[in-house]
Amino acid sequence: MKIKKILSLLLVSSMVLTMTAGCSGKSNGGDETKAPATSVSDTDKTETGTEGVTFPLSETAKYTMFAIMNGEHDLKDNVTFNYVADNANIKFDIQSIMAADIMEKRGIVLASGDYPNVFFKSGLSYADLEKFGKQKIFIPLEDLIKQYAPNLSARMDERNGWDYITASDGHIYSLPELDKQEGAMTSYWINKKWMDNLGLKEPADLDELYKVLKAFKDEDANGNGDPDDEIPFTCSDGSKPDLLLAYFSIPYDYTTKCAVIDGKMTYMPVTDKYKEFIAYIAKLYQEGIMDKNAFTQKYEQQCAIGQSGDVFGSFFDAGAFITVGRDNDDDYILLTPFEDGLYPLSTGIFPGTLAITDNCPNPEVIVAWADQFYSEEGGMLAWLGIEGKIWKKAEDGTWEWIVGQGYGDDIAEVRAANTIQGAAYHPSIQSDYWFDAMSDKTDPDEKYLIEERTKAAAKGAVPLPMMYYTEEDTETIATIKADVDPYIYQYLAQVATGELDLESSWSEYLSTLEAMGVNRLQEIYQKTYEDSILK
């Protein structure tokens, strides 16, 4: 594919924050040109709720806001954000924070007592929302949503999604981003060009995957005459081997490391199925199929090697183009899940996008204003920006970015500087138009990525219901996992590299996990699961 620069804004559904580095560009926040195609115009004023909030407001409302920067780009300079704020007659005094500093600065601001009215795109997690909601810093929004956000309310009813934005105390402390459902684990990409070179078909089970990867190692898959320069399977600190568990015939949840089997939350690292997984990884490593640096290399090294030449047979990444570059990403396919209904999916519902503090005047205005982004037109505005400035319709009905016309000299800059999406989840619905009318001309690499993710998602399911942990259980889980998770990965590496024998060390491994508190971890997960399905 021909576009050289990697987008700094990949659509990643399983991360709360995506640390991106957008390109610098002009600020066009003062441009007053209107583009009505995706806006709420004066003739389209909408009154919502029983008491009603009508935009534009008769008098200017002023609010303070805490928000993430999208790479180098400040929300206060964002032409689309300013457009929707001006149309509503709202002025936001925005404190913008670099992505790398967002958690630290957010914590300091919230602890100071001198915090803004609104937290917008600031990477708030479930734990953050619950903590500051119980401290009465973030106000409950459920009644305001029902009264002043008819678009959002309808969307949540359609998806039966209220549980996924509701805290354990029954309150809703933030608005969500509503996306298309995609895989909940980092995608596994396998080299289709190499398979074609060797006359191989896409693997349909683990045995076939092994045979394909072995052929990559033994048969000069890249066709350059050197049978030893291929790396059939690689991993890194940011893309660990246990991501392959998505293909091990279990409805695996990566966060808890559990799968619901016969109605019970089963902690997989202590099961025979996980033992089979370790044996599989060890076989790949010891036969030279798995990268010898897979347990030690940094993710940045994976990307550097992947873009240095035609060397990788398979790897994990959010998009293939990040590891191997845009010219080569369509050589890879997302490995189709082997069985229906087991590939882990996200809910597509991500809270934490907008929270309102207890010092916010007229919070109903903020809720009603944000509700526009949950309509199809408002979702287009959030994701694509202003029609005629940031994007345009082609004659065939598809859309494409407007590049080099004052809002950015490449797609990454246009998107990072002038749309509301990117860097952290934002209040909106991912519009159908974003997907349905995207063409190769829009961005061939992203269109390809979406097609591949959609293929995998069609064979998946959400592995767990919404799990409501108590504050005490949350702390206990964090404490136990701090010891258990590194040990599990260490043991996998020791067995794979031959430092330990799997059969003779397995009992000691289980005993060590038990001493670390894994039984208590399982108890918490099981009780929370039972409580959640009865809720």
SVG drawing of the C-alpha trace seen along z (x, -y; Angstrom):
<svg xmlns="http://www.w3.org/2000/svg" viewBox="-42 -36 63 71">
<polyline fill="none" stroke="black" stroke-width="0.4" points="0.0,0.0 1.3,-3.4 0.8,-5.7 4.0,-5.8 3.2,-7.5 1.7,-5.4 -1.5,-6.9 -1.0,-8.0 -4.6,-7.3 -5.4,-3.6 -8.8,-2.5 -7.9,-0.2 -11.1,1.0 -9.3,2.8 -7.2,-0.4 -8.4,-3.2 -5.6,-5.5 -3.7,-5.3 -0.5,-7.2 -0.1,-8.8 2.2,-11.3 0.4,-13.4 2.1,-15.7 2.2,-19.5 0.2,-21.8 -1.8,-25.0 -4.5,-25.9 -7.7,-26.8 -9.9,-27.2 -10.8,-30.8 -12.2,-30.0 -15.9,-30.8 -16.9,-29.1 -19.9,-26.9 -20.4,-23.5 -24.0,-22.3 -23.8,-18.8 -23.0,-17.2 -23.9,-20.0 -26.8,-21.1 -27.8,-24.3 -30.0,-27.1 -32.9,-25.6 -32.4,-22.2 -32.6,-23.3 -33.5,-20.4 -35.4,-20.6 -34.6,-17.7 -36.1,-16.6 -39.2,-17.5 -37.8,-20.9 -35.9,-21.4 -32.5,-22.6 -32.4,-24.4 -29.3,-25.1 -27.9,-27.6 -28.4,-28.8 -29.9,-32.3 -26.9,-33.3 -23.3,-32.1 -22.5,-29.3 -18.9,-29.0 -17.3,-25.8 -13.8,-24.7 -12.6,-21.4 -9.7,-19.0 -8.7,-17.1 -6.0,-15.1 -3.9,-16.4 -4.0,-14.4 -0.2,-14.1 0.8,-17.7 -2.7,-18.9 -4.6,-20.8 -8.4,-20.4 -8.8,-24.2 -7.4,-24.6 -9.6,-21.8 -11.8,-23.3 -14.6,-20.6 -14.7,-20.9 -14.9,-24.7 -17.5,-24.5 -19.9,-22.3 -19.2,-24.4 -19.9,-27.7 -23.1,-26.4 -24.4,-25.6 -23.2,-29.0 -20.9,-27.3 -17.3,-28.5 -14.9,-25.9 -11.7,-27.0 -9.7,-23.9 -6.7,-22.6 -4.9,-20.4 -2.5,-17.7 0.0,-15.6 -0.9,-11.9 2.2,-10.8 1.3,-13.0 -2.5,-12.5 -2.8,-10.1 -0.4,-11.9 -1.8,-15.4 -5.4,-14.1 -4.7,-12.7 -3.1,-15.9 -6.0,-18.0 -8.7,-15.8 -6.8,-15.6 -6.3,-19.3 -10.0,-20.1 -9.6,-22.8 -10.8,-20.8 -12.7,-21.8 -16.3,-21.4 -15.9,-18.7 -13.4,-15.9 -13.5,-15.2 -11.3,-12.6 -9.1,-12.1 -8.7,-8.4 -10.9,-7.7 -11.1,-4.0 -13.9,-2.2 -11.9,-2.4 -11.4,-6.1 -15.1,-6.7 -16.1,-4.6 -13.5,-6.1 -14.3,-9.8 -18.0,-9.1 -18.1,-7.7 -16.1,-10.7 -18.9,-12.8 -16.5,-14.6 -18.1,-13.1 -21.8,-13.5 -24.3,-10.7 -25.6,-11.1 -28.3,-8.5 -31.2,-10.9 -29.7,-13.6 -29.1,-11.1 -32.7,-9.8 -34.0,-13.4 -31.6,-15.2 -29.9,-12.6 -32.6,-10.9 -30.1,-9.8 -27.8,-8.1 -30.7,-6.6 -32.0,-5.0 -28.6,-3.6 -28.1,-2.1 -31.6,-0.5 -30.8,0.9 -27.6,2.5 -28.9,3.5 -25.8,1.8 -26.6,-0.1 -24.7,2.3 -21.5,1.5 -21.5,-2.1 -23.0,-1.6 -20.8,-1.5 -21.2,1.1 -23.2,-1.5 -25.8,-1.7 -24.8,-5.1 -23.5,-6.2 -20.6,-8.6 -19.6,-9.1 -20.8,-9.1 -19.6,-6.3 -18.0,-5.9 -20.1,-3.4 -18.1,-1.5 -18.6,1.4 -17.8,4.6 -14.3,5.9 -11.8,8.3 -10.9,7.8 -7.4,9.1 -4.6,7.8 -4.9,9.3 -2.8,12.2 -1.5,11.5 -0.1,14.2 1.8,13.8 -0.6,14.6 2.0,13.9 4.3,16.5 1.5,19.0 0.8,18.3 4.5,18.7 4.5,22.1 1.1,23.2 -0.4,23.4 -3.9,22.6 -4.9,20.6 -4.6,22.7 -8.0,23.9 -6.7,25.3 -3.6,25.4 -2.0,28.4 -2.3,26.7 -0.9,23.5 2.1,25.3 2.6,26.9 2.4,23.5 4.8,21.9 7.2,24.8 7.0,24.4 7.8,20.7 11.0,21.7 12.2,24.6 11.2,23.6 12.5,20.1 9.0,18.6 10.0,15.1 11.7,16.5 15.0,14.6 17.2,17.7 18.1,17.6 16.2,20.3 17.4,18.9 16.3,15.3 12.6,15.9 11.1,15.4 7.9,17.5 6.5,16.3 7.6,13.3 6.4,11.6 7.6,8.8 7.0,7.2 3.9,5.5 2.6,8.5 3.1,11.5 2.6,15.2 -0.5,15.7 -2.5,13.6 -2.5,16.9 -5.0,18.3 -7.8,16.6 -7.3,19.7 -7.3,22.4 -11.0,23.3 -11.9,21.3 -13.9,18.1 -10.9,16.4 -10.9,13.1 -7.5,11.6 -7.9,9.2 -8.9,11.8 -7.2,14.7 -10.4,16.6 -12.9,18.4 -16.5,19.3 -16.6,23.1 -19.7,25.0 -21.0,22.0 -17.9,21.5 -15.2,18.8 -12.1,20.9 -8.7,19.4 -6.9,20.7 -3.2,20.5 -3.8,23.4 -5.6,25.7 -4.6,28.5 -5.6,26.4 -3.1,23.8 -0.5,26.5 -1.2,27.5 -0.7,23.9 2.7,23.8 3.7,27.1 2.7,25.6 4.7,22.4 7.7,24.5 7.5,26.6 7.6,23.5 10.5,22.0 12.6,25.2 12.2,26.0 13.4,22.5 10.0,21.5 9.5,18.8 11.8,15.8 14.7,16.5 14.2,12.9 10.5,13.2 10.7,13.2 13.2,10.3 12.6,7.8 10.8,4.6 7.7,3.8 9.7,1.1 12.3,3.7 9.5,5.8 8.3,2.9 11.9,1.9 12.7,5.5 9.3,5.9 9.9,2.7 13.5,3.6 12.5,6.3 10.3,9.3 11.2,11.3 8.0,12.0 5.7,14.9 3.3,13.9 3.0,11.5 0.5,9.8 -0.4,6.1 -3.4,3.8 -2.8,3.4 -0.3,5.2 0.9,1.9 2.3,0.8 4.8,3.7 5.5,4.1 4.7,0.7 2.0,-0.5 3.7,0.9 3.5,4.4 0.5,4.7 -1.8,6.3 0.6,9.2 -0.9,10.3 -4.3,11.5 -5.8,11.6 -5.9,15.3 -9.6,16.4 -10.8,17.8 -11.0,21.6 -14.5,21.9 -17.6,19.9 -18.6,18.0 -15.2,18.3 -13.1,15.5 -13.2,12.8 -15.0,9.6 -15.2,6.3 -18.7,4.9 -17.9,1.8 -19.1,-0.2 -16.4,-2.3 -17.2,-4.6 -14.9,-7.3 -15.3,-9.7 -17.0,-12.6 -17.5,-13.1 -19.0,-16.1 -17.8,-17.3 -19.9,-18.6 -18.9,-22.2 -20.4,-22.2 -23.2,-24.7 -26.2,-23.4 -24.8,-20.0 -27.9,-19.2 -26.5,-21.6 -23.3,-19.5 -25.3,-16.2 -27.7,-17.7 -24.9,-19.1 -22.9,-15.9 -26.1,-13.9 -25.8,-15.2 -22.7,-12.9 -24.9,-9.8 -26.9,-10.5 -25.7,-9.2 -25.0,-12.8 -23.3,-13.7 -21.2,-10.5 -20.0,-11.5 -19.1,-15.0 -17.0,-13.5 -15.3,-10.9 -14.9,-12.7 -15.0,-16.4 -16.6,-19.1 -17.7,-18.2 -16.0,-20.4 -13.1,-21.2 -11.9,-17.9 -13.5,-15.4 -15.6,-15.3 -18.0,-13.0 -16.8,-11.5 -19.2,-11.1 -19.7,-7.4 -20.9,-8.3 -17.7,-7.3 -15.8,-9.7 -12.2,-10.8 -10.0,-13.1 -9.1,-16.6 -5.3,-16.8 -3.2,-19.8 -5.9,-22.5 -5.0,-24.2 -6.0,-21.5 -3.0,-19.2 -0.6,-17.9 -1.3,-14.2 -4.1,-12.0 -2.6,-11.6 -2.4,-15.4 -5.8,-16.1 -7.4,-13.5 -5.4,-14.3 -5.8,-18.0 -9.4,-18.4 -11.6,-15.5 -12.8,-14.8 -11.7,-11.1 -8.3,-9.9 -5.8,-9.7 -8.6,-8.6 -12.2,-7.5 -14.6,-10.3 -18.4,-10.7 -19.9,-9.5 -21.2,-6.7 -19.0,-5.3 -21.3,-6.1 -22.3,-3.6 -21.1,-6.0 -17.6,-5.8 -17.5,-2.1 -20.0,-1.8 -18.7,-4.6 -14.9,-4.2 -13.1,-3.3 -9.5,-2.5 -9.2,-6.1 -10.1,-7.2 -7.3,-5.2 -6.6,-1.8 -4.7,-0.5 -7.5,-1.4 -10.2,0.0 -8.2,3.2 -7.8,3.3 -11.5,2.8 -12.3,5.6 -10.0,8.0 -11.2,7.2 -14.8,7.5 -14.0,11.0 -12.7,12.1 -15.5,10.4 -18.1,12.4 -16.9,15.5 -16.7,14.0 -18.7,13.3 -18.2,11.2 -16.6,13.6 -17.9,12.1 -20.8,10.0 -20.1,6.7 -18.1,7.6 -18.9,5.3 -16.0,5.5 -16.1,4.0 -13.4,1.5 -11.8,4.1 -11.9,6.8 -10.3,4.4 -7.4,3.7 -7.0,7.4 -7.0,8.3 -4.4,5.7 -2.2,6.9 -2.3,10.5 -1.9,9.9 1.2,7.8 2.9,11.0 1.0,13.6 1.1,12.2 4.9,11.7 5.4,15.2 3.1,16.8 4.9,15.2 8.3,16.0 7.4,19.7 6.2,19.7 9.6,18.3 11.5,20.7 9.7,23.8 9.8,22.5 13.6,21.9 14.3,25.2 15.4,23.8 12.6,25.9 10.9,29.1 7.1,28.7 6.1,32.1 8.6,32.1 8.0,28.4 4.2,28.1 3.3,29.1 5.8,26.6 4.4,23.9 0.9,24.6 2.0,24.6 3.8,21.2 0.7,19.7 -1.3,21.0 1.1,19.4 0.8,16.1 -2.9,16.1 -4.3,17.4 -7.1,19.3 -8.3,16.1 -8.2,14.5 -10.4,17.3 -12.9,16.9 -13.3,13.2 -13.7,13.7 -16.3,16.5 -18.4,14.6 -18.3,11.4 -19.4,13.4 -22.3,15.0 -23.4,11.7 -23.1,10.1 -25.3,12.6 -27.9,12.4 -28.0,8.6"/>
</svg>
